[in-house]
Amino acid sequence: MNLLMIEDNESVCEMMQMFFVNEGWEVTFKYDGQTGIDAFLEDPQNWDMIILDLNLPELDGMVVARKIREVSSTVPLVMLTARDSESDQVIGLEIGADDYVTKPFSPLTLIARIKALHRRSDLRSTAATEEVQESDTEFDVKTAHFQMNTKTREAYLNGEEIVDLTPKEFDLLYTLANKPRQVFSREKLLELVWDYQYFGDERTVDAHIKKLRQKIEKIGPQVIQTVWGVGYKFDDSGVE
């Protein structure tokens, strides 16, 4: 992988560089928000993963994340934050971060999160290039009112596309819609969508569900239902 890490603490960067080298990954470090976004914009397709500190000089990490997502909705993005604030973490996820790690963190934890996120991204890329002879109009999920195509990464409600879905939002929607009316706990969704079996924050799921619902509601009725005390389910049976 080719990583871009935007982090103003040089000691953290030096520590992580040893772990990145051990994994065989290439990494470029930038120490403020402006040079970080400049490096990304030079060649957005060059990066396999962005690791972004929330608290940066020059440009705040939130601003950097927004600028990244304006250019690419698909590049995997992990936020680092020293802020013990639930609102900051949720806002980061809503902006488009795929995950966050709170400082101080174990380097092995960050490496595990990066691997899990990259594995999901790699599986999506592989699926998109397989079976190229098949028609792109074939849907992997199809109900009376909803369709999804995992090759083209498109989702439709009543024939209208749900646009600007991030990779995690698409995967989350697919996981739910592939088994209509089945209730998934937050823990199960972390395992299936984020590959977190033994660690992970349930707020990650809630923040992505909130953002996903906002995009669905732009074109039609809500199909992601909350089952209080349990989790979430997909149900379009009430859609007209």
N, C-alpha and C positions, 0 to 999 in steps of 0.2 A: 504493500500500500504506500501511497504518497500522501502524507499528512501535512496539514497546515495547523500549527498550534499558535494561537494568539493569547499570550499570557505575559503579564508585566513582571512577574516574579521570576527572575533569572535562575534562582536556586531551584525552583520547581521545574523549570525547563531543563536544567542540567541533570537533575535527578531522572526526569522522564526520558531524556535522550538515551540514557543507558538501557532502559527497558525497551525503548523503541528499536534501538540497534540490535538488542538481543532477539527481537522478533523478526529482524530482517527488514524493517520498515524504513522508508525514507521520510525525513521530517524537516520542515522549514519552520523556524521560530520567528515570530514577530512580537514586539514588546509593547505595542500600543494599538489602539483601535484603528487609527487612520492608516498606518503602514500595513496593518493586517488586512483591511478591506482592499487596499491598493494591490497587495499581493494576490488576493483572490481574484480581483477583476482583471488582472493581467492575462489570466488564462483559467477561467472558471472550470473548464473541462479537465484540467490537470490534476485536480484534487480528488482523492478517494474518501477523505474524511476531514472535517473541520472540528477542532477542539478549541472552544472559545471561552475565555474567562469573562465573567459578567461585569466585573469591576475593573475597567481599563482607563488609562489616561487618554487624552485627545478625543477619542470617541468611546462612549459607553458601549458595553457589550450588547445591550438591547438594540441600540442603533445599528451596530455592525450586523447583528442577526437579521434585522429587517432588510438591510441592504443585500445581504447574501440571498435571502429568500425572494427578493425582487428579481434576482438574476436566475436563480436555480431553486426549484422546489424539490429537487431530488437529492442533492448532495447531502450525505449524512452529517448531522450537526450535534455535537455533544457540548453542553454548557458546563462550565466550572463556576461554582459560586461559593464565596465565603460568607454570604449573607444568610443569617438564620431567620429567613423570612419566607413563609409559605407563599405570600403573594408574589414575591420576586420569582420564585421557582415556577409557579403556575403561569405567570406572564411570559416567562422564557419559553415554556412549552407551547403556549398559545401563539407566540410569534412564529414558531416553526422549528424549535429545537426538538430533536428526536429523543433526547434524554438529557439528564443533568447529573452531575456528581458534586456533592457538597464537600468543601474543604473544611478541615484537613482530610485528605483521602489517602487510602492505600494505593500505591502504584499498581498493584496487582488487580485491585478492583477496577480502576480505570481501564487497564488493559483488557479485562474480561468484558467490560461494557463495550469497548471499541470492537472487540472480536464478535460479540453478539450482533451488534449493529451492522458490521460489515458482512457477516454471514447472511443476514437477511437481505441486504442490498445485493449481494452476489447472487443469491437465489432468484431475486427478481430479474436481474440482468440475464441470467441463464434461461429463465422461463420465457423472456421476451424474444430470445433468438432461436428457440427450439421450434420445430415443426413449422417452418416458414411457409410450407406449401399449403397450410390450412388457411381458410378464410379468416380474416381479421374481424368479420362480423359475427363469428360464432361466440356465444356467451357461455362463460363458465358457471355463472349463477343467473337464473332466470325465474322470476315469479310473475304474478299477474301484473305487477306495477313496476318491477325493478329488474335491471339487468347489469351484469358486470362482465368485463372482458379483461382477464389478467395479462393477456399479451399486449394489448394496447393501453392498459392501465386506465380504462374508462369505466365510469359508472353512470347509469341513467335511471331517473325516477320519472315515470309516466312519459318516457321518450325524451326527456330533457336531461342534458348532461350535468352532473354535479362537478363543477370545475374547481381547479386549483387545489386538488387534494395532494397533501404531502405523502411521501412513501408510507409513513406510519399510519396516517389517516386511512389510506387506501387499504393497507393490510388489516387494520382494525375493522373496517367496514366489511371486507371480504370474510374475515373470520366469523363475524356475527351473521352476515347475510347467507353464508354457505350452509348455515343450520338455522333456518327461520324458527323463531319462537323458542329456541333453546336458550336457557339462561346461563350466562357465563359470569362467574365471579371475577372480581378484579385480579385475584391471584392467578386464576387460570388464564386470563387475558395477558398478564405479564409474561407468563410462561410461553403462550402460543405466539404472541406478537413480538415480544421483546427478548425472548429466550432467557428470561430470568426465572429460574426455578427456586433459587434459594435466597435471592436478594432482589430488591426493587421497591420502589415507593408507589403505593396505590394512587397517589396524586397524579402520577404520570398518566395513568389510565383516565382518570377523571378529566384532566386538562385536555387530552386528545378527544375524548367524547364530547366535551363542550364545544371545541372548535369544529368537530365533524358535524355536530347538530346545527351549528350556525350556517354551515355551507349547504346542508340539506334543506334548511328552512328557507333559503333564498329562492328555491324553485318549487317547493311543495310541502306537504304535511310531514310531520316527524315520524320516522320509522325506527329510530333507536329509542327503545323504551327502558326506563329504570324500573327494576324490580327491587323495591325497598328492602334493605337488609341482606340482599343477596348479590345483585350485580346488574347486568345489562342484557338485553335481548333485541334482536331484529324482528319486527313485526309490521308488515305492510297490509295486513288484512283489513284495516280500517280505511285504507286509502281509496278515494273515489276516482 
